[in-house]
Amino acid sequence: MKLQQLIENHWYNRINLWLTFILLPLSILFSIVSRIRYLLYKFKIFKSNKLPVPLIVVGNITVGGVGKTPLTKYLAKELSTKGIKVGVILRGYKSKIKYPHIVSPTDTSEMVGDEALIYVQNNIKVAISKKRYLAALELLKNFPDIELIISDDGLQHYSLISDYKIAVIDATRMFGNKFLLPMGPLRENINSLGNVDAIVINGDLSPQENFLHTIKLINPKITISQQNLIIDKIFNPITKEIVNINMINNFNTIAIAAIGNPNRFFDFLIKYGIKLNGKIAFPDHYNFKINDIPKEYDAILVTEKDYVKLAKFNNDKIWVILIKVELDNQDIIRQIKNLKDKSHG
């Protein structure tokens, strides 16, 4: 964990000279390999597959959490309210299942991954596979009425042709030191954002005006939106209680998180006036053990993603922060709906 903190500090705060000597050559190699791979797909040396229904990709160009899952869930639900039958595909990070699989509520996070369970628990049809094309085919085979598929992650997954690409960016971290992996957090060059259909900034847009202006110059047709996360409920899955912020502040409270950017979750809680007497960050997708749960607190606040792994402990001190998304620009929803309408035209 100390190594992870050292590298993240190098990426987002202050460049470490010794790490630069080690990581910069690897970053150059990563850049060359990534470019070759992109060109092999671009010139059709490697095959790309097209689905019979529109495919929307919600991805990012950096590693770590940026808010893709809340946005994907929001899009799926919002499009469903407009009468569109939606399914979601994803890799199923750390999944033990080696074949395309339709996710069910009885699956465990060890079987299918954290995000997949979040979607299925929100009544969204989900399939996982390391090859997203196979996940999509499995979804359509089992649910032939699906009219549109959203891929959670996959901007760099060139073997599946997308119809609409959304890049999500964390407003607080942005692109760190702006180097490619492993020297920096970038999966691909920042200029690649000119090739997406929409950018969603998770957080305040205003400090990024110069950057967004540059992207608009590269691609005048790009849609830009600000994503705000709002506390919907503070929910106890064991007792089924729902409390407000004033009530939770009567407890001796700690927050724990095993997500890509735990500090974003902690800062989010503090911003909403929740008093934290402690906070513990674990590595992303960490598999919690019983001893990881603090015993000296009255209330333990966690994300929806983390609770899919914590549920097995049946601890009534754990409260889930359920959030909802607000987009300041509904053009993304309209554009996606138009894609679906054209595909049926």
Secondary structure, DSSP 4 states (H G I P E B T S, - for coil): -HHHHHHHHHHHT---HHHHHHHHHHHHHHHHHHHHHHHHHHTTSS--B--SS-EEEEE-SBSS--SHHHHHHHHHHHHHHTT--EEEEE--TT-S--S-EE--TT--HHHH-HHHHHHHHTT-EEEE-SSHHHHHHHHHHH-TT--EEEEES-TT-TTB--SEEEEEEETTTTTTT-PBTTTSSBSS-GGGGGGSSEEEEES-SGGGHHHHHHHHHH-TT-EEEEEEEEEEEEE-TTT--EE-HHHHTTS-EEEEE-SS-HHHHHHHHHHTT---S-EEE--TT----GGGS-SS-SEEEEEHHHHHHHGGG--TTEEEEEEEEEES-THHHHHHHHHHHHHT-
